[in-house]
């Protein structure tokens, strides 16, 4: 049985989510403000966080930033009334695992929660802890990246995108494939979010390491 932390200041929504999760067999903890939610999450008292953005005092962005800054990999699903591409990208780039926009169907939220919990609880004993292609090295346990021996700082989403590309060196991955594997959410295939993140990665690790294959997608260069 998993414990879900709900950080939501609107009592009606918090109660709705809490009742649904309890009915589905989960334990729940509710925090009405960001500071309390952060303290509970950092204490290791939960398995996943449903995090609202519009919180009193410390908002959801700051909670997420501090949580990831402390090294926590706790799954976080952002819950917000905002639905612009900019807010979605900001949340995911800051390290959120998923994003649900209000109003929402509880079944959708529950499905996303179950997916993230399965990912956390799945077998990992045989999973590789290190990926190395040419002079780029990813350590999956510490989330560190080295390029030509120098450490490079990446956001959580940049790291995941680079990981997917490096897991398939020399193989062309379409934008749709990258959206599905990195964001695992229903972006419009015409969205330029992949292109934006690839540009950022190129600035950080070197433009020649990720090749654009016109009309097809991107690939990580092996040589």
PyMOL CGO cylinders between C-alpha atoms (Angstrom):
from pymol import cmd
from pymol.cgo import CYLINDER

trace = [
    CYLINDER, 0.00, 0.00, 0.00, 1.44, 3.36, -1.07, 0.3, 1, 1, 1, 1, 1, 1,
    CYLINDER, 1.44, 3.36, -1.07, 1.19, 6.66, 0.77, 0.3, 1, 1, 1, 1, 1, 1,
    CYLINDER, 1.19, 6.66, 0.77, 0.30, 9.65, -1.39, 0.3, 1, 1, 1, 1, 1, 1,
    CYLINDER, 0.30, 9.65, -1.39, 0.99, 13.21, -0.24, 0.3, 1, 1, 1, 1, 1, 1,
    CYLINDER, 0.99, 13.21, -0.24, -1.61, 15.70, -1.49, 0.3, 1, 1, 1, 1, 1, 1,
    CYLINDER, -1.61, 15.70, -1.49, -0.38, 19.30, -1.32, 0.3, 1, 1, 1, 1, 1, 1,
    CYLINDER, -0.38, 19.30, -1.32, -3.52, 21.33, -2.10, 0.3, 1, 1, 1, 1, 1, 1,
    CYLINDER, -3.52, 21.33, -2.10, -4.98, 24.37, -0.36, 0.3, 1, 1, 1, 1, 1, 1,
    CYLINDER, -4.98, 24.37, -0.36, -8.48, 24.07, -1.85, 0.3, 1, 1, 1, 1, 1, 1,
    CYLINDER, -8.48, 24.07, -1.85, -10.35, 21.89, 0.64, 0.3, 1, 1, 1, 1, 1, 1,
    CYLINDER, -10.35, 21.89, 0.64, -12.90, 20.64, -1.89, 0.3, 1, 1, 1, 1, 1, 1,
    CYLINDER, -12.90, 20.64, -1.89, -10.25, 19.39, -4.31, 0.3, 1, 1, 1, 1, 1, 1,
    CYLINDER, -10.25, 19.39, -4.31, -8.04, 17.94, -1.58, 0.3, 1, 1, 1, 1, 1, 1,
    CYLINDER, -8.04, 17.94, -1.58, -11.00, 16.05, -0.13, 0.3, 1, 1, 1, 1, 1, 1,
    CYLINDER, -11.00, 16.05, -0.13, -12.08, 14.80, -3.57, 0.3, 1, 1, 1, 1, 1, 1,
    CYLINDER, -12.08, 14.80, -3.57, -8.60, 13.45, -4.36, 0.3, 1, 1, 1, 1, 1, 1,
    CYLINDER, -8.60, 13.45, -4.36, -8.10, 12.02, -0.87, 0.3, 1, 1, 1, 1, 1, 1,
    CYLINDER, -8.10, 12.02, -0.87, -11.39, 10.10, -0.91, 0.3, 1, 1, 1, 1, 1, 1,
    CYLINDER, -11.39, 10.10, -0.91, -10.68, 8.72, -4.35, 0.3, 1, 1, 1, 1, 1, 1,
    CYLINDER, -10.68, 8.72, -4.35, -7.20, 7.55, -3.42, 0.3, 1, 1, 1, 1, 1, 1,
    CYLINDER, -7.20, 7.55, -3.42, -8.38, 5.93, -0.20, 0.3, 1, 1, 1, 1, 1, 1,
    CYLINDER, -8.38, 5.93, -0.20, -11.09, 4.11, -2.13, 0.3, 1, 1, 1, 1, 1, 1,
    CYLINDER, -11.09, 4.11, -2.13, -8.37, 2.85, -4.48, 0.3, 1, 1, 1, 1, 1, 1,
    CYLINDER, -8.37, 2.85, -4.48, -6.46, 1.39, -1.53, 0.3, 1, 1, 1, 1, 1, 1,
    CYLINDER, -6.46, 1.39, -1.53, -3.86, 4.10, -0.91, 0.3, 1, 1, 1, 1, 1, 1,
    CYLINDER, -3.86, 4.10, -0.91, -2.98, 5.87, 2.30, 0.3, 1, 1, 1, 1, 1, 1,
    CYLINDER, -2.98, 5.87, 2.30, -3.02, 9.66, 2.11, 0.3, 1, 1, 1, 1, 1, 1,
    CYLINDER, -3.02, 9.66, 2.11, -1.48, 12.66, 3.80, 0.3, 1, 1, 1, 1, 1, 1,
    CYLINDER, -1.48, 12.66, 3.80, -2.81, 16.16, 3.10, 0.3, 1, 1, 1, 1, 1, 1,
    CYLINDER, -2.81, 16.16, 3.10, -0.84, 19.41, 3.40, 0.3, 1, 1, 1, 1, 1, 1,
    CYLINDER, -0.84, 19.41, 3.40, -2.57, 22.77, 2.95, 0.3, 1, 1, 1, 1, 1, 1,
    CYLINDER, -2.57, 22.77, 2.95, 0.55, 24.83, 2.18, 0.3, 1, 1, 1, 1, 1, 1,
    CYLINDER, 0.55, 24.83, 2.18, 3.86, 24.42, 0.43, 0.3, 1, 1, 1, 1, 1, 1,
    CYLINDER, 3.86, 24.42, 0.43, 6.16, 24.57, 3.43, 0.3, 1, 1, 1, 1, 1, 1,
    CYLINDER, 6.16, 24.57, 3.43, 4.28, 21.78, 5.21, 0.3, 1, 1, 1, 1, 1, 1,
    CYLINDER, 4.28, 21.78, 5.21, 4.17, 19.68, 2.06, 0.3, 1, 1, 1, 1, 1, 1,
    CYLINDER, 4.17, 19.68, 2.06, 7.91, 20.08, 1.50, 0.3, 1, 1, 1, 1, 1, 1,
    CYLINDER, 7.91, 20.08, 1.50, 8.68, 19.06, 5.08, 0.3, 1, 1, 1, 1, 1, 1,
    CYLINDER, 8.68, 19.06, 5.08, 6.57, 15.90, 4.77, 0.3, 1, 1, 1, 1, 1, 1,
    CYLINDER, 6.57, 15.90, 4.77, 8.09, 14.99, 1.41, 0.3, 1, 1, 1, 1, 1, 1,
    CYLINDER, 8.09, 14.99, 1.41, 11.67, 15.52, 2.61, 0.3, 1, 1, 1, 1, 1, 1,
    CYLINDER, 11.67, 15.52, 2.61, 10.98, 13.42, 5.70, 0.3, 1, 1, 1, 1, 1, 1,
    CYLINDER, 10.98, 13.42, 5.70, 10.36, 10.41, 3.46, 0.3, 1, 1, 1, 1, 1, 1,
    CYLINDER, 10.36, 10.41, 3.46, 6.81, 9.96, 4.72, 0.3, 1, 1, 1, 1, 1, 1,
    CYLINDER, 6.81, 9.96, 4.72, 5.27, 9.32, 1.30, 0.3, 1, 1, 1, 1, 1, 1,
    CYLINDER, 5.27, 9.32, 1.30, 5.77, 7.45, -1.97, 0.3, 1, 1, 1, 1, 1, 1,
    CYLINDER, 5.77, 7.45, -1.97, 4.43, 10.09, -4.38, 0.3, 1, 1, 1, 1, 1, 1,
    CYLINDER, 4.43, 10.09, -4.38, 3.36, 13.74, -4.28, 0.3, 1, 1, 1, 1, 1, 1,
    CYLINDER, 3.36, 13.74, -4.28, 0.35, 15.33, -5.94, 0.3, 1, 1, 1, 1, 1, 1,
    CYLINDER, 0.35, 15.33, -5.94, 1.43, 18.97, -5.91, 0.3, 1, 1, 1, 1, 1, 1,
    CYLINDER, 1.43, 18.97, -5.91, -0.72, 22.03, -6.63, 0.3, 1, 1, 1, 1, 1, 1,
    CYLINDER, -0.72, 22.03, -6.63, 1.06, 25.09, -8.01, 0.3, 1, 1, 1, 1, 1, 1,
    CYLINDER, 1.06, 25.09, -8.01, -1.09, 27.88, -6.54, 0.3, 1, 1, 1, 1, 1, 1,
    CYLINDER, -1.09, 27.88, -6.54, -0.26, 27.38, -2.85, 0.3, 1, 1, 1, 1, 1, 1,
    CYLINDER, -0.26, 27.38, -2.85, -0.15, 30.02, -0.11, 0.3, 1, 1, 1, 1, 1, 1,
    CYLINDER, -0.15, 30.02, -0.11, 3.32, 31.14, 0.96, 0.3, 1, 1, 1, 1, 1, 1,
    CYLINDER, 3.32, 31.14, 0.96, 5.68, 28.77, -0.83, 0.3, 1, 1, 1, 1, 1, 1,
    CYLINDER, 5.68, 28.77, -0.83, 4.12, 27.91, -4.20, 0.3, 1, 1, 1, 1, 1, 1,
    CYLINDER, 4.12, 27.91, -4.20, 4.38, 24.60, -6.01, 0.3, 1, 1, 1, 1, 1, 1,
    CYLINDER, 4.38, 24.60, -6.01, 7.28, 25.72, -8.21, 0.3, 1, 1, 1, 1, 1, 1,
    CYLINDER, 7.28, 25.72, -8.21, 9.42, 26.48, -5.15, 0.3, 1, 1, 1, 1, 1, 1,
    CYLINDER, 9.42, 26.48, -5.15, 8.41, 23.26, -3.41, 0.3, 1, 1, 1, 1, 1, 1,
    CYLINDER, 8.41, 23.26, -3.41, 9.47, 21.27, -6.46, 0.3, 1, 1, 1, 1, 1, 1,
    CYLINDER, 9.47, 21.27, -6.46, 12.70, 23.21, -6.88, 0.3, 1, 1, 1, 1, 1, 1,
    CYLINDER, 12.70, 23.21, -6.88, 13.69, 22.68, -3.24, 0.3, 1, 1, 1, 1, 1, 1,
    CYLINDER, 13.69, 22.68, -3.24, 12.72, 19.03, -3.31, 0.3, 1, 1, 1, 1, 1, 1,
    CYLINDER, 12.72, 19.03, -3.31, 14.82, 18.31, -6.39, 0.3, 1, 1, 1, 1, 1, 1,
    CYLINDER, 14.82, 18.31, -6.39, 17.59, 20.53, -5.05, 0.3, 1, 1, 1, 1, 1, 1,
    CYLINDER, 17.59, 20.53, -5.05, 17.84, 18.26, -2.02, 0.3, 1, 1, 1, 1, 1, 1,
    CYLINDER, 17.84, 18.26, -2.02, 18.45, 15.29, -4.32, 0.3, 1, 1, 1, 1, 1, 1,
    CYLINDER, 18.45, 15.29, -4.32, 15.02, 13.73, -3.90, 0.3, 1, 1, 1, 1, 1, 1,
    CYLINDER, 15.02, 13.73, -3.90, 13.72, 11.60, -6.78, 0.3, 1, 1, 1, 1, 1, 1,
    CYLINDER, 13.72, 11.60, -6.78, 10.26, 11.24, -5.24, 0.3, 1, 1, 1, 1, 1, 1,
    CYLINDER, 10.26, 11.24, -5.24, 7.66, 11.12, -8.03, 0.3, 1, 1, 1, 1, 1, 1,
    CYLINDER, 7.66, 11.12, -8.03, 5.77, 14.42, -8.34, 0.3, 1, 1, 1, 1, 1, 1,
    CYLINDER, 5.77, 14.42, -8.34, 2.58, 15.02, -10.31, 0.3, 1, 1, 1, 1, 1, 1,
    CYLINDER, 2.58, 15.02, -10.31, 1.75, 18.70, -10.74, 0.3, 1, 1, 1, 1, 1, 1,
    CYLINDER, 1.75, 18.70, -10.74, -1.91, 19.65, -10.31, 0.3, 1, 1, 1, 1, 1, 1,
    CYLINDER, -1.91, 19.65, -10.31, -2.92, 23.08, -11.57, 0.3, 1, 1, 1, 1, 1, 1,
    CYLINDER, -2.92, 23.08, -11.57, -5.55, 25.15, -13.31, 0.3, 1, 1, 1, 1, 1, 1,
    CYLINDER, -5.55, 25.15, -13.31, -2.93, 26.52, -15.69, 0.3, 1, 1, 1, 1, 1, 1,
    CYLINDER, -2.93, 26.52, -15.69, -2.92, 24.86, -19.10, 0.3, 1, 1, 1, 1, 1, 1,
    CYLINDER, -2.92, 24.86, -19.10, -0.47, 26.80, -21.25, 0.3, 1, 1, 1, 1, 1, 1,
    CYLINDER, -0.47, 26.80, -21.25, 2.45, 25.06, -22.94, 0.3, 1, 1, 1, 1, 1, 1,
    CYLINDER, 2.45, 25.06, -22.94, 4.81, 27.40, -21.08, 0.3, 1, 1, 1, 1, 1, 1,
    CYLINDER, 4.81, 27.40, -21.08, 3.56, 26.30, -17.65, 0.3, 1, 1, 1, 1, 1, 1,
    CYLINDER, 3.56, 26.30, -17.65, 3.64, 22.65, -18.71, 0.3, 1, 1, 1, 1, 1, 1,
    CYLINDER, 3.64, 22.65, -18.71, 7.23, 22.91, -19.91, 0.3, 1, 1, 1, 1, 1, 1,
    CYLINDER, 7.23, 22.91, -19.91, 8.25, 24.83, -16.78, 0.3, 1, 1, 1, 1, 1, 1,
    CYLINDER, 8.25, 24.83, -16.78, 6.83, 22.13, -14.53, 0.3, 1, 1, 1, 1, 1, 1,
    CYLINDER, 6.83, 22.13, -14.53, 8.42, 19.25, -16.41, 0.3, 1, 1, 1, 1, 1, 1,
    CYLINDER, 8.42, 19.25, -16.41, 11.75, 21.02, -16.83, 0.3, 1, 1, 1, 1, 1, 1,
    CYLINDER, 11.75, 21.02, -16.83, 11.83, 21.68, -13.08, 0.3, 1, 1, 1, 1, 1, 1,
    CYLINDER, 11.83, 21.68, -13.08, 11.67, 17.96, -12.43, 0.3, 1, 1, 1, 1, 1, 1,
    CYLINDER, 11.67, 17.96, -12.43, 7.97, 17.06, -12.26, 0.3, 1, 1, 1, 1, 1, 1,
    CYLINDER, 7.97, 17.06, -12.26, 7.19, 13.54, -13.45, 0.3, 1, 1, 1, 1, 1, 1,
    CYLINDER, 7.19, 13.54, -13.45, 3.77, 14.38, -14.81, 0.3, 1, 1, 1, 1, 1, 1,
    CYLINDER, 3.77, 14.38, -14.81, 1.23, 17.18, -15.14, 0.3, 1, 1, 1, 1, 1, 1,
    CYLINDER, 1.23, 17.18, -15.14, -2.58, 17.15, -14.73, 0.3, 1, 1, 1, 1, 1, 1,
    CYLINDER, -2.58, 17.15, -14.73, -4.67, 20.21, -15.50, 0.3, 1, 1, 1, 1, 1, 1,
    CYLINDER, -4.67, 20.21, -15.50, -7.80, 21.20, -13.58, 0.3, 1, 1, 1, 1, 1, 1,
    CYLINDER, -7.80, 21.20, -13.58, -10.59, 20.33, -14.09, 0.3, 1, 1, 1, 1, 1, 1,
    CYLINDER, -10.59, 20.33, -14.09, -9.70, 16.67, -14.39, 0.3, 1, 1, 1, 1, 1, 1,
    CYLINDER, -9.70, 16.67, -14.39, -11.27, 13.25, -14.21, 0.3, 1, 1, 1, 1, 1, 1,
    CYLINDER, -11.27, 13.25, -14.21, -10.13, 11.34, -11.13, 0.3, 1, 1, 1, 1, 1, 1,
    CYLINDER, -10.13, 11.34, -11.13, -9.62, 8.22, -13.26, 0.3, 1, 1, 1, 1, 1, 1,
    CYLINDER, -9.62, 8.22, -13.26, -6.95, 10.09, -15.25, 0.3, 1, 1, 1, 1, 1, 1,
    CYLINDER, -6.95, 10.09, -15.25, -5.12, 11.20, -12.12, 0.3, 1, 1, 1, 1, 1, 1,
    CYLINDER, -5.12, 11.20, -12.12, -5.29, 7.71, -10.64, 0.3, 1, 1, 1, 1, 1, 1,
    CYLINDER, -5.29, 7.71, -10.64, -3.91, 6.16, -13.84, 0.3, 1, 1, 1, 1, 1, 1,
    CYLINDER, -3.91, 6.16, -13.84, -0.96, 8.55, -13.81, 0.3, 1, 1, 1, 1, 1, 1,
    CYLINDER, -0.96, 8.55, -13.81, -0.30, 7.87, -10.13, 0.3, 1, 1, 1, 1, 1, 1,
    CYLINDER, -0.30, 7.87, -10.13, -0.33, 4.11, -10.71, 0.3, 1, 1, 1, 1, 1, 1,
    CYLINDER, -0.33, 4.11, -10.71, 2.06, 4.48, -13.65, 0.3, 1, 1, 1, 1, 1, 1,
    CYLINDER, 2.06, 4.48, -13.65, 4.57, 6.49, -11.62, 0.3, 1, 1, 1, 1, 1, 1,
    CYLINDER, 4.57, 6.49, -11.62, 4.38, 4.10, -8.68, 0.3, 1, 1, 1, 1, 1, 1,
    CYLINDER, 4.38, 4.10, -8.68, 4.97, 1.12, -10.97, 0.3, 1, 1, 1, 1, 1, 1,
    CYLINDER, 4.97, 1.12, -10.97, 8.04, 2.83, -12.37, 0.3, 1, 1, 1, 1, 1, 1,
    CYLINDER, 8.04, 2.83, -12.37, 9.40, 3.40, -8.86, 0.3, 1, 1, 1, 1, 1, 1,
    CYLINDER, 9.40, 3.40, -8.86, 8.62, -0.11, -7.63, 0.3, 1, 1, 1, 1, 1, 1,
    CYLINDER, 8.62, -0.11, -7.63, 9.67, -1.97, -10.78, 0.3, 1, 1, 1, 1, 1, 1,
    CYLINDER, 9.67, -1.97, -10.78, 12.72, -4.26, -10.85, 0.3, 1, 1, 1, 1, 1, 1,
    CYLINDER, 12.72, -4.26, -10.85, 15.99, -2.40, -11.16, 0.3, 1, 1, 1, 1, 1, 1,
    CYLINDER, 15.99, -2.40, -11.16, 18.62, -4.91, -10.05, 0.3, 1, 1, 1, 1, 1, 1,
    CYLINDER, 18.62, -4.91, -10.05, 19.76, -5.56, -13.61, 0.3, 1, 1, 1, 1, 1, 1,
    CYLINDER, 19.76, -5.56, -13.61, 19.29, -2.04, -14.89, 0.3, 1, 1, 1, 1, 1, 1,
    CYLINDER, 19.29, -2.04, -14.89, 22.52, -0.32, -16.00, 0.3, 1, 1, 1, 1, 1, 1,
    CYLINDER, 22.52, -0.32, -16.00, 23.77, 2.41, -13.70, 0.3, 1, 1, 1, 1, 1, 1,
    CYLINDER, 23.77, 2.41, -13.70, 26.07, 4.06, -16.22, 0.3, 1, 1, 1, 1, 1, 1,
    CYLINDER, 26.07, 4.06, -16.22, 25.75, 5.00, -19.89, 0.3, 1, 1, 1, 1, 1, 1,
    CYLINDER, 25.75, 5.00, -19.89, 28.83, 6.04, -21.84, 0.3, 1, 1, 1, 1, 1, 1,
    CYLINDER, 28.83, 6.04, -21.84, 28.92, 7.09, -25.49, 0.3, 1, 1, 1, 1, 1, 1,
    CYLINDER, 28.92, 7.09, -25.49, 32.15, 8.59, -26.82, 0.3, 1, 1, 1, 1, 1, 1,
    CYLINDER, 32.15, 8.59, -26.82, 33.19, 11.11, -24.14, 0.3, 1, 1, 1, 1, 1, 1,
    CYLINDER, 33.19, 11.11, -24.14, 29.74, 11.65, -22.60, 0.3, 1, 1, 1, 1, 1, 1,
    CYLINDER, 29.74, 11.65, -22.60, 29.01, 9.72, -19.39, 0.3, 1, 1, 1, 1, 1, 1,
    CYLINDER, 29.01, 9.72, -19.39, 25.70, 9.49, -17.51, 0.3, 1, 1, 1, 1, 1, 1,
    CYLINDER, 25.70, 9.49, -17.51, 25.55, 8.07, -14.00, 0.3, 1, 1, 1, 1, 1, 1,
    CYLINDER, 25.55, 8.07, -14.00, 21.91, 7.05, -13.46, 0.3, 1, 1, 1, 1, 1, 1,
    CYLINDER, 21.91, 7.05, -13.46, 22.26, 6.64, -9.71, 0.3, 1, 1, 1, 1, 1, 1,
    CYLINDER, 22.26, 6.64, -9.71, 23.76, 10.05, -8.93, 0.3, 1, 1, 1, 1, 1, 1,
    CYLINDER, 23.76, 10.05, -8.93, 22.20, 11.81, -11.96, 0.3, 1, 1, 1, 1, 1, 1,
    CYLINDER, 22.20, 11.81, -11.96, 25.61, 13.24, -12.85, 0.3, 1, 1, 1, 1, 1, 1,
    CYLINDER, 25.61, 13.24, -12.85, 26.72, 14.03, -16.38, 0.3, 1, 1, 1, 1, 1, 1,
    CYLINDER, 26.72, 14.03, -16.38, 30.31, 14.36, -17.58, 0.3, 1, 1, 1, 1, 1, 1,
    CYLINDER, 30.31, 14.36, -17.58, 31.38, 15.63, -20.99, 0.3, 1, 1, 1, 1, 1, 1,
    CYLINDER, 31.38, 15.63, -20.99, 35.05, 15.18, -21.85, 0.3, 1, 1, 1, 1, 1, 1,
    CYLINDER, 35.05, 15.18, -21.85, 35.76, 14.73, -18.14, 0.3, 1, 1, 1, 1, 1, 1,
    CYLINDER, 35.76, 14.73, -18.14, 33.98, 17.91, -17.03, 0.3, 1, 1, 1, 1, 1, 1,
    CYLINDER, 33.98, 17.91, -17.03, 30.74, 17.78, -15.06, 0.3, 1, 1, 1, 1, 1, 1,
    CYLINDER, 30.74, 17.78, -15.06, 27.72, 19.40, -16.72, 0.3, 1, 1, 1, 1, 1, 1,
    CYLINDER, 27.72, 19.40, -16.72, 24.60, 20.54, -14.87, 0.3, 1, 1, 1, 1, 1, 1,
    CYLINDER, 24.60, 20.54, -14.87, 21.28, 19.41, -16.40, 0.3, 1, 1, 1, 1, 1, 1,
    CYLINDER, 21.28, 19.41, -16.40, 17.68, 19.73, -15.27, 0.3, 1, 1, 1, 1, 1, 1,
    CYLINDER, 17.68, 19.73, -15.27, 15.77, 16.52, -14.55, 0.3, 1, 1, 1, 1, 1, 1,
    CYLINDER, 15.77, 16.52, -14.55, 14.00, 16.63, -17.91, 0.3, 1, 1, 1, 1, 1, 1,
    CYLINDER, 14.00, 16.63, -17.91, 17.19, 17.43, -19.84, 0.3, 1, 1, 1, 1, 1, 1,
    CYLINDER, 17.19, 17.43, -19.84, 18.87, 14.47, -18.15, 0.3, 1, 1, 1, 1, 1, 1,
    CYLINDER, 18.87, 14.47, -18.15, 16.04, 12.12, -19.13, 0.3, 1, 1, 1, 1, 1, 1,
    CYLINDER, 16.04, 12.12, -19.13, 16.06, 13.33, -22.73, 0.3, 1, 1, 1, 1, 1, 1,
    CYLINDER, 16.06, 13.33, -22.73, 19.81, 12.84, -22.96, 0.3, 1, 1, 1, 1, 1, 1,
    CYLINDER, 19.81, 12.84, -22.96, 19.46, 9.39, -21.38, 0.3, 1, 1, 1, 1, 1, 1,
    CYLINDER, 19.46, 9.39, -21.38, 16.91, 8.28, -23.99, 0.3, 1, 1, 1, 1, 1, 1,
    CYLINDER, 16.91, 8.28, -23.99, 19.07, 9.57, -26.84, 0.3, 1, 1, 1, 1, 1, 1,
    CYLINDER, 19.07, 9.57, -26.84, 22.20, 7.90, -25.45, 0.3, 1, 1, 1, 1, 1, 1,
    CYLINDER, 22.20, 7.90, -25.45, 20.39, 4.60, -24.92, 0.3, 1, 1, 1, 1, 1, 1,
    CYLINDER, 20.39, 4.60, -24.92, 19.90, 4.50, -28.71, 0.3, 1, 1, 1, 1, 1, 1,
    CYLINDER, 19.90, 4.50, -28.71, 23.17, 5.88, -30.12, 0.3, 1, 1, 1, 1, 1, 1,
    CYLINDER, 23.17, 5.88, -30.12, 23.11, 6.30, -33.88, 0.3, 1, 1, 1, 1, 1, 1,
    CYLINDER, 23.11, 6.30, -33.88, 19.38, 5.60, -34.01, 0.3, 1, 1, 1, 1, 1, 1,
    CYLINDER, 19.38, 5.60, -34.01, 16.96, 8.26, -35.22, 0.3, 1, 1, 1, 1, 1, 1,
    CYLINDER, 16.96, 8.26, -35.22, 14.22, 8.97, -32.68, 0.3, 1, 1, 1, 1, 1, 1,
    CYLINDER, 14.22, 8.97, -32.68, 11.19, 10.93, -33.86, 0.3, 1, 1, 1, 1, 1, 1,
    CYLINDER, 11.19, 10.93, -33.86, 9.72, 13.82, -31.89, 0.3, 1, 1, 1, 1, 1, 1,
    CYLINDER, 9.72, 13.82, -31.89, 6.69, 11.64, -31.12, 0.3, 1, 1, 1, 1, 1, 1,
    CYLINDER, 6.69, 11.64, -31.12, 8.93, 8.89, -29.72, 0.3, 1, 1, 1, 1, 1, 1,
    CYLINDER, 8.93, 8.89, -29.72, 10.81, 11.37, -27.55, 0.3, 1, 1, 1, 1, 1, 1,
    CYLINDER, 10.81, 11.37, -27.55, 7.59, 12.92, -26.28, 0.3, 1, 1, 1, 1, 1, 1,
    CYLINDER, 7.59, 12.92, -26.28, 6.32, 9.49, -25.32, 0.3, 1, 1, 1, 1, 1, 1,
    CYLINDER, 6.32, 9.49, -25.32, 9.52, 8.29, -23.65, 0.3, 1, 1, 1, 1, 1, 1,
    CYLINDER, 9.52, 8.29, -23.65, 10.64, 11.49, -21.94, 0.3, 1, 1, 1, 1, 1, 1,
    CYLINDER, 10.64, 11.49, -21.94, 7.39, 13.23, -21.08, 0.3, 1, 1, 1, 1, 1, 1,
    CYLINDER, 7.39, 13.23, -21.08, 4.96, 10.28, -21.24, 0.3, 1, 1, 1, 1, 1, 1,
    CYLINDER, 4.96, 10.28, -21.24, 2.04, 12.65, -21.63, 0.3, 1, 1, 1, 1, 1, 1,
    CYLINDER, 2.04, 12.65, -21.63, -0.33, 13.79, -24.34, 0.3, 1, 1, 1, 1, 1, 1,
    CYLINDER, -0.33, 13.79, -24.34, 1.50, 16.65, -26.03, 0.3, 1, 1, 1, 1, 1, 1,
    CYLINDER, 1.50, 16.65, -26.03, 0.33, 17.82, -29.41, 0.3, 1, 1, 1, 1, 1, 1,
    CYLINDER, 0.33, 17.82, -29.41, 2.81, 16.19, -31.86, 0.3, 1, 1, 1, 1, 1, 1,
    CYLINDER, 2.81, 16.19, -31.86, 3.17, 19.63, -33.43, 0.3, 1, 1, 1, 1, 1, 1,
    CYLINDER, 3.17, 19.63, -33.43, 4.52, 21.03, -30.17, 0.3, 1, 1, 1, 1, 1, 1,
    CYLINDER, 4.52, 21.03, -30.17, 8.09, 22.32, -30.32, 0.3, 1, 1, 1, 1, 1, 1,
    CYLINDER, 8.09, 22.32, -30.32, 8.94, 21.27, -26.75, 0.3, 1, 1, 1, 1, 1, 1,
    CYLINDER, 8.94, 21.27, -26.75, 11.37, 18.59, -27.97, 0.3, 1, 1, 1, 1, 1, 1,
    CYLINDER, 11.37, 18.59, -27.97, 13.18, 21.07, -30.22, 0.3, 1, 1, 1, 1, 1, 1,
    CYLINDER, 13.18, 21.07, -30.22, 13.47, 23.56, -27.33, 0.3, 1, 1, 1, 1, 1, 1,
    CYLINDER, 13.47, 23.56, -27.33, 15.04, 20.95, -25.04, 0.3, 1, 1, 1, 1, 1, 1,
    CYLINDER, 15.04, 20.95, -25.04, 17.38, 19.65, -27.74, 0.3, 1, 1, 1, 1, 1, 1,
    CYLINDER, 17.38, 19.65, -27.74, 18.65, 23.20, -28.34, 0.3, 1, 1, 1, 1, 1, 1,
    CYLINDER, 18.65, 23.20, -28.34, 19.34, 23.57, -24.62, 0.3, 1, 1, 1, 1, 1, 1,
    CYLINDER, 19.34, 23.57, -24.62, 21.13, 20.22, -24.47, 0.3, 1, 1, 1, 1, 1, 1,
    CYLINDER, 21.13, 20.22, -24.47, 23.31, 21.16, -27.43, 0.3, 1, 1, 1, 1, 1, 1,
    CYLINDER, 23.31, 21.16, -27.43, 24.39, 24.34, -25.67, 0.3, 1, 1, 1, 1, 1, 1,
    CYLINDER, 24.39, 24.34, -25.67, 25.40, 22.33, -22.62, 0.3, 1, 1, 1, 1, 1, 1,
    CYLINDER, 25.40, 22.33, -22.62, 27.04, 19.20, -24.10, 0.3, 1, 1, 1, 1, 1, 1,
    CYLINDER, 27.04, 19.20, -24.10, 28.09, 20.39, -27.56, 0.3, 1, 1, 1, 1, 1, 1,
    CYLINDER, 28.09, 20.39, -27.56, 26.05, 20.97, -30.69, 0.3, 1, 1, 1, 1, 1, 1,
    CYLINDER, 26.05, 20.97, -30.69, 27.79, 18.24, -32.70, 0.3, 1, 1, 1, 1, 1, 1,
    CYLINDER, 27.79, 18.24, -32.70, 26.70, 15.43, -30.36, 0.3, 1, 1, 1, 1, 1, 1,
    CYLINDER, 26.70, 15.43, -30.36, 23.00, 15.52, -31.29, 0.3, 1, 1, 1, 1, 1, 1,
    CYLINDER, 23.00, 15.52, -31.29, 22.24, 15.37, -34.99, 0.3, 1, 1, 1, 1, 1, 1,
    CYLINDER, 22.24, 15.37, -34.99, 19.03, 16.59, -36.61, 0.3, 1, 1, 1, 1, 1, 1,
    CYLINDER, 19.03, 16.59, -36.61, 17.70, 14.25, -39.30, 0.3, 1, 1, 1, 1, 1, 1,
    CYLINDER, 17.70, 14.25, -39.30, 15.41, 16.49, -41.32, 0.3, 1, 1, 1, 1, 1, 1,
    CYLINDER, 15.41, 16.49, -41.32, 11.82, 15.33, -41.39, 0.3, 1, 1, 1, 1, 1, 1,
    CYLINDER, 11.82, 15.33, -41.39, 12.56, 12.40, -39.08, 0.3, 1, 1, 1, 1, 1, 1,
    CYLINDER, 12.56, 12.40, -39.08, 13.90, 13.47, -35.69, 0.3, 1, 1, 1, 1, 1, 1,
    CYLINDER, 13.90, 13.47, -35.69, 17.15, 13.39, -33.72, 0.3, 1, 1, 1, 1, 1, 1,
    CYLINDER, 17.15, 13.39, -33.72, 19.97, 10.96, -33.00, 0.3, 1, 1, 1, 1, 1, 1,
    CYLINDER, 19.97, 10.96, -33.00, 22.93, 10.88, -30.67, 0.3, 1, 1, 1, 1, 1, 1,
    CYLINDER, 22.93, 10.88, -30.67, 26.18, 10.70, -32.65, 0.3, 1, 1, 1, 1, 1, 1,
    CYLINDER, 26.18, 10.70, -32.65, 28.29, 7.65, -31.82, 0.3, 1, 1, 1, 1, 1, 1,
    CYLINDER, 28.29, 7.65, -31.82, 31.58, 8.83, -33.31, 0.3, 1, 1, 1, 1, 1, 1,
]
cmd.load_cgo(trace, "trace")
